[in-house]
Amino acid sequence: MTSTTERRKSNTFYVILIAGAAALGGFLFGFDTAVINGAVAAISKAFNANSVETGLAVSLALLGSAVGAFYAGKIADRYGRVKAMVVASVLFTISAIGSGLGVGIWDFTFWRLLGGLAVGAASVIAPAYIAECSPTHLRGRLGSLQQLAIVVGIFIALLCDYFIAVSAGSAESPFLFGIAAWRWMFWTEIPPAVLYGMAALMIPESPRYLVAQGREPEAASVLTKILGGNALAKIEEIRQTVLRERQPKFSDLLGRSGGLLPIVWIGIGLSVFQQLVGINVIFYYSSVLWRAVGFSEKDSLTTTVITAAVNIITTLIAIAFVDKFGRKPLLILGSLGMVVTLGTMTAVFRTAQLDAAGNLTLNGSAGLIALLAANFYVFCFGFSWGPVTWVLLGEMFNNKIRAAALSVAAAIQWVANFAVSTTFPPILQYFGLGAAYGLYTIAAAISFFFVLFFIKETKGIELEDM
């Protein structure tokens, strides 16, 4: 009896290790998208760039992510999940080196675009690999590792920005070896990018990919390590659901009428709502946002780091409960919480006064209410739509269409992220913060009904039975 328990424990430890290695892609995804937060002002000064050029330098990386996400599924199905991770690791490393060496706004934008391709690829490969290598009873928690890795990546990037900026005096000032601080912000990404590639080379290939390639003995050895005991029955199950005669195609996502399958539309809906509630406005523009309501630069950076820490704590809550309560209840609770907190921020910012210079000011308790509402909003997103979207996207599609459907859903997510991120500055400029948060409140309210009517629970169901 003890040996069975011990074997199960060692199997679980092994699965956590390989899922953790894959989730390093999520860490870099978070790190790469957030590291620019502390460097934006310094970059536009260093390259003498106007607001449009600076905006594109930030947001074009997101369109690169859409392209990376779209093609990652094809690459992962043709060459394997592990090789796709190694390619992403190389792109992350080159992008980090190049961004720090940038000589003008356009070559800098090119290096960021390369990083974007890697981010997009990592956003697809990690959830697919984790879902395919996890035992059913652990799949929700391990799938949530992707979101935990993303939020830890965001937190560490903002922390690096904070310490480098504070040590140098500002992001523009010289730091080590007299090189500008903002360049070092990008170079801090090099060690985790290299580590990701090394970790990818040490983990086994996905058993579902191996079966699809006809490499069943290898698949059996991987499954034995993951599940313990005899893996032959599981291989037979996978064989029944994987079409071995050809690579999955995007045409597999189309129904008889020629339109996308309903399940693909639901995946796209999940992806879009995860962005339309405005979460990335908090992470890309938080220092700008808090400065807009009268915080100093240092206080804004501190607040941003605190918010990122709140995000980590709440993601840990999601990991604890996603396999217990299921996916759907967490999404419903999150949507309701976001409606209340975003609604509060809308009300506070709509009634905020302008000072003589035309800047928004929050008087008395209004500033505290806005700060609390913002952090409670991150809390509500962090235990629900943040991690659960990735868990569902990794497991809601059947084996035949998983990689292709995940690619489409993740690519659309990046396009939605791009749309929300690029529309925030003009909405802020012409209509005010109240209007921006009003739009995100409406999106959160619609997301509640979307989950209620369209999302099916996947807790405890084998991937082969989706």
N, C-alpha and C positions, 0 to 999 in steps of 0.2 A: 504493500500500500504506500509506504513511504517513498519507495523508488519511483512509483507512478507520479506522486505529488512532486517529487524532486525533478523528475523529467519534465513535467508540465511547467515547473518554475523556470528551468533552464531554457525550455522552448520559448516561454514568454519573454525571458531576458534577451534571447537571440532575436526575436521578432522586434522588440523595442529598439535594439541596437541598429538593425537594418532600416527600420522605419525612421529612426533618428538621423541616420546618415542621409537618407533621401530627403528628409525635411530640412537639411542644411540648405537645399535649394530655396526653400521658403524663407530661411534666415537671410539669404543674400537678396531675395526678392524684396523683403522689408527694408534691408539695409540700403540697397541701391536706390530704391524710390524715395527714402527719407533723407539720405545723406546730403542731398542738394539743399534741404531746408535752411541750413545754417550758412550756406555759401552763396545763395542767390544774389544778395545785394553786392557782395564783393566781386562776383563774376561780372555783373553788368558794369561795375566801375572799371575793373581791370581791362575789359574788352571794349569799353566805351559803347556798350550796346543799348539800343532803345528798348522800350517796354515790350514791343512786339517780338524783337529778337530774343529778349530774355524769356518771355513767355513760351516761345517755341523751343528754346533750349531746355526748359523744364518739361513741357508737355509732349514734344515729339518722341521722347523716350517711351511714353505711354502708347503711342501708335506703333513704335517698334515692338513693344510688348504684345500688341494685338497680332502683329505679323508672326512673331515668335510662337505665340500660343496656337495660332492657326496651323502652322506647319509642324509643330513639335509632335503632334499625334501621329502624323504620317511617318516622320523620322523614327519615332519610338516603335512603331509597328514594323518598320522595315529593318532597322538595325538593332533594335532592342532598347529597353529602358535605360540600361547602364551606360551604353555608348552615348545616348542622347544627353545624359547627365554630364558626362565628361566634356562634350562639346559646349554645353552651357557654362561649365566651369572655366573653360578656356576663354570664352567670350566675356565672362565677368572679369577675368584677370586683365585681359587686353583693354577692356573699357576703363577699368580703374586706373591703370597706368596712363593711358591716353588722356583721360579727363584731367588728371593732375598735371600733365605736360602741355595742355592746350595753349595755343598761341593766339587764337582768335575765336570769336563766338561761333563761327561755322564749323571749324574743325572740332571744337569742343562739343558742339551739338551732334556731330557725327559719332564721336566716342560714346556719348550718352545714348545715342540710338542703338549702337552695338550692345550696350548694357541692357537696353530695353528688350532686344531680341532674346537675350539670356533670361531676363526676368519672365518674359512670356513663356519661354520653353519650360522653365522651372515651375511655373504656375500650373502647367498641365501634367508634366511628368511625375512630380512628387505625389499628388493625390491619387493618380492612377496606379503607380507602383505600390504605394502604401495599401490601397484598397485590395490590390491583387495578392499581396503577401501577408495580409492579416487574417487570423482566425476570426470567425463570425462574432464571437463574444467580445472581441477586443477592437473590432473594426472602427466603431465610432470614436473611441478614445484615441486610437492611433491616427485616424484621419484628422482629428483635431490638432495633432502635433504640427501639421502644416501651418495652421493659423497661429499656434503658439510660437512657432519658429519665425513667422512673419512679424508678429508684434514684438518679439524679443529683438529681431533684426532692426526694427524701427527704433526701439528704445536705445539699443547700443549705438546706432548711427547718430541719434540726437545727443547722446551722452558724449560721444567722441567729438562731435561738432562743438558742444558746450565747453568741454575741457580745452580743446585746441584754441577756440576763440578767446576764452578767459585767460589762458596761459600767454597767448600772443598779444592780448590787449584788444584785438578785433580780428575779424576774418581776413581783412586786407593786410594786416601787419605781418612782418617777417616772423617765421617760427624757426624750427630747427634748420641749421645750415643757411640761415638767411632767406629761406624759400617761403613764399607767402603761405599763411595759415590755411587758406581755403584749398590750396593744392594738396596739403597733407590730409585734409578731410576725405578726399577721394582715395588717397593712397592707403588709408586705414582699411579699405575693402580688400586689398590684395591678399593678406593672410587667410581670411575665411574663404576666399574664392579658390585659392590653391588647395586648401584643406578639403573643400567640397569635391574636387576632382580626385584627390587621393582616396577619400572615403568611398566615392562611387566605384573606384577600381577594386575595392575590398569587399563589396557586397554582392550577393548572388543575383543572377538575372531573374526576372519575374517568372514564376512557374507557368502562368497562363501564356506568356510570350513563348516560352520553351516548348510547350505543347503545340502551340500554333505553328512552330517551326519544325515539328516532328522530332524534337530532341527530348523524348519522354524519359529516358534514364536520368538525364540531368534534372528534369522537372521533379522526378520521384525523389532524388536525393535532397533537393531544396525543400520539398513539401514534408519530407520526413523530419528535417530539422525544425520546420515551422510548427507542424501539427503533432509530431511524435507518432509512433506506431506505423501502421501500414498505410501508405499513401496511394496505393493502386486504385482504390475505389474513387478517390478524389480525382485522380487523373482521368478515369473513365468519364466522370461527371463533366470535367473541363472539356474533354475531347468531344463530348456530345454537343457542347454549346459553342465551341470555337470552330469557325469554318476554315479548314486547313488548306483548301484548294487555292485560295487567293488572298491577297492583302485586303483589309477593309478599305472601302472607298467612301467618299462623301455621298455618293449616290445611295448608299445604304441608309442614309438619314431621311430619304424621301419616301413618302407613302404612295399608295396606288394612284392617288389623284395628282401626284407630281409635287405636292407641297411637303414641307418638313413634317416629320412624324410629331404627333402631339407631345410625346415625352421630351423631344428636343426643344420644342417651344417652351415647355415648363422649365427646362434647364436654363434656357436663355432668359426667361422671366426672373428666375432666382438670381442670376448673375447681374442683371440690370438693376433690380431692386436693391441688391447689396450696395450698389454705387449711388443710386438716386437719393438715398437717405442722407447723402452728403458727408459720409464719414471721412473721406480723404481731404475734404476742405479743412477739417480739423488738423490733419497731419501734414499737408503741404503748405498751408497758409497760416498755421496757428500763431507763429510769432508775429506775422503781419496783423492777424485778427486781434490779438491782445494788445498790440501797440495802437491799433485803431480805437481802442476804448481806454487809452491813457496809461497802459503799463509801460515801464522802461524796457529797453532791449534785454537787459539781464533778467528781469522779472518775467518777460515774455518767454525767454528760453527755458527758465526754470519751470514755468507753468506747463510748457510743452512736454518737458521731461516727466513731470508728475502725471500728466494725462496718458503718456505712453506707458508709465508704470501701472496705472489703473487698468489699462487695456490688457496687460500681461496677467494681472490678478484675476480678471473676469474670464479670460480664456482658460485659465486653470480650473475655474468653476465649471465651465462648459465641459472640459475633459472629464471631470468627476461625474457629471450627470447625464451626458449625451447617450450613454448606453443604458442608463437606468430609466430616465423619463421618456426617451425617444427624441427624434429630431423635430417633429411637428410642434409639440407643446412648447419647446424652447423658442422656436421661431415666432409663435403666436405671442408669447410673453414679451419677447424682445420688441416686436412691432408695437404692442400697446405701450411699453415703456418709452419707446422712441417718440411716439405721438405726444405723450405727456411732456417729455423733456424738451423736444424740439419746439412744441407749442409754447412752452414757458420762455425759451430763448427768443422766439418770434415776438412775443408780447413785450419782453424786456427791451429788445433792440428797437422795436417800433416806437416806444415811448421815450427812448434815449434823447438827450438834448445835444445840440451842437455848440461847441465853444466858439470864441471870436474867430479862430482860424478855420472854422468849418469842420473840425474833427469831432467825432462822436465821443461823448463823455457819459459815463454811468455814475450817477450820484448816489451817495448813501448806500443803502442795502442792495441797490440794483446790480452793482458790480459783483457782490458776493453771490446773489441769486444766479446771475449769468454763469459765474464760475462753477457753482454747484451743479446747475442744470447741464452744463457742458460735460462735466465729469460723470454725472449720472447717465447722460446720453451715451457716452463711451462705454460705460458699464453695461447698459442695456444692449448695445451692439455687440460688445465683447463676449457675452455669454450666449448669444443667439446667432444673428446673421453673419458675424465674422467667421467663426469656426464651422457652424452647421452647414453653411452654403458649400464649403469645400468638402465636408463629409458627404453630403448628398450628391454633389457632382461626381465624386469618386465612385459612388455605389448605385446611383439610380438607373444607369443605363445597362442594358445587357451586354455580355461579352462581345457580341458581334459588332456593336456600334460604339463601345465605350470610348476608345481613343479618339475616334473621329468626332463624336458628340461632345466630348470634353473640350476638344480643340475649338469647336465652334462656340460653345458656351463661354470659354475663357477669353477667346478673341473678342466677343461682343462685350464681355465685362471690361476689357481694357478700353474699348471704344467709348463705353458709358463713363468710365473713369476720366478719359480724355475730355469728354463733353462737359462733365460736371466741373472738372478742374479749370478748364479754359473759360467757362461761362461765369465762374464765381467773381473774378476781378471786375468785369463790366457790370454785373448785377450789383455788386458792392458800390461801384462808382455812381451808377445812375439811379438805382432804386433803394439802396441801403441794405444793411445787414438783416433788418426785419423781413424784407421781401425774400432774401435768399433763404432764410430759415423757414419762412412760410411755405416755400416750394418743397423743401425737404420734409416738412411736417405732412404735407399732402401725400408725398410719395410713401412715407411711413404708414399712413392710414390705408392707402391702396394695398400696400404689401400685406397688411393683416388679412384682407379679404382674399388676396391671391393665395396665401397659405391655406386659409380655411377651405377654399373650394378646389384647389388644384394639386396640393402637395399630398402624396401618399406616404405613410410611415414606412421606413425601410429597416427599422431596428430588428435585429435578429434574423433577417432573411439572408440566405446564401446568395452570393453574387450570381451563381449559375441559375437561380430562380427568379432573377429580376425580369 
